[in-house]
């Protein structure tokens, strides 16, 4: 679910597949202890040079996107 910077996502609250969260998978294999409002925010916080990776997931079905 990649989007151009500055775009917004319309979320259909009746469709749980649209409830996407963004976080950072740290180099040690754990998720960062915070959520991010957008993928861009997560990318700004992550340190890919140290092995961090931005991840998207759905809290309802706990499935990777």
Buried (B, 14 or more C-beta within 10 A) or exposed (E): EEEEEEEEEEEEEEEEEBBBBBBBBBEEEEEBEEEBEBBBBBBEBBEEEEEBEBBBBBEEEEEEE
